Amino acid sequence: MNMGFSIRYDLLPAVKRRKPPAEVKHFGAIRTDHMFVAEYQDGGWRDPRIVPYDSFSVLPGAIGLHYGQTIFEGAKAFLHADGEIRTFRVNENAKRLNRSAETLMMPGIPEELQLEGLYRLLDVERRWCPVDPDASMYIRPFMFATEDKLGVKPSASYIYSIMLSPSGRYYSGGVRAVKLLVTTKFHRAVSGGTGAAKTGGNYAASLRAAEYAHRAGADQVLYLDASNTFIEEAGTMNHYHVTRDGVFMIPEFSDSILCSITSLSVLELAKGGICKAELAVIPIREFLEDLRTGRIIEAGGFGTAAGVSPVGAYIMDDGEEIKVGDGGIGGHSRNLYEYYTRIQKGETPAPEGWLAVVPRYPEAV
Ligand SMILES: *Cc1c(COP(=O)(O)O)cnc(C)c1O
């Protein structure tokens, strides 16, 4: 893959490179030796390079630090049995980063440059891709505003970077059913806001709600729309539930819901007849009623980090707890989780274009 971007290599000498751990247990805890960096200045992306993982030098007045002009992505690559590393749908992440950039008045970065930087970085760091069957190379691309200015306006300069984190499975004890708080006290996003962008501010705004959820005995919040009528999403995951007919229902995307690539993938699998899935506007009242009467048999969240994350119970603001099925992991969720991870690991055929081999470049020595 060479699309005409000249990417500079400034790699650590072999003796300074660390030894990757034999086993990775946690999600997001480890960094590899190098990162990809490019800077936006004078209207263009400059000096794309792979350099040692280290601090950025940013002036105190950087707009990103004050006004939150930041965006990010999350994707995964997997080491397959044939010894090749394959990325999972990273072209979708590159597109989404540019959509987020538009929302935050940031410059887009050519998808080809994002992908070229990523593939070259993954190639340099291939030793770090974990072998454990439940592990993956978590990919974190991000962009933030660097101009030193206190006026509120879009920055004239930015850093785009990709860091890698060899990761174990998201729930270190294995997949477990989590509890979500259904609350009217906090909202993640509103129509006309930034909810459909992957931006730091949405996450900063979710921290207090998460703390409130923990105090109520829940793991996270199931966010409702601002009128407290419809289900939106779970803050790091899209919502799903399964009807008695085995259909995965996913809230219709809107400008206050982040369009999950996992959700899109499930919808595509449904088109291919692998499972049943549909988008719908989902009133919270109906959802809770259907949980109580057993018309809904499973529920959970879709997201890259955990894949399919079953929910065992929803906790209301008044403390009432509504179980989903028997409170454990349902068969539809388990089957989908397993099918999805088998695709990612190359153990079952992937739909066209979902997996791409990381090439071996002569520069990566
Ligand atoms: C990243 C994210 C998701 C999950 O999206 P995936 O592309 O499946 O990882 C869901 N909700 C929010 C708010 C997110 O930021």
The ligand as an ORCA input file, in Angstrom:
! r2SCAN-3c Opt
* xyz 0 1
  C     -17.178      4.577     19.856
  C     -18.556      4.703     20.388
  C     -19.514      3.685     20.239
  C     -19.196      2.357     19.591
  O     -18.846      2.489     18.238
  P     -17.975      1.354     17.515
  O     -17.651      1.938     16.189
  O     -18.807      0.138     17.415
  O     -16.768      1.135     18.365
  C     -20.789      3.908     20.715
  N     -21.116      5.064     21.324
  C     -20.219      6.074     21.481
  C     -20.645      7.318     22.138
  C     -18.915      5.916     21.028
  O     -18.045      6.915     21.207
*
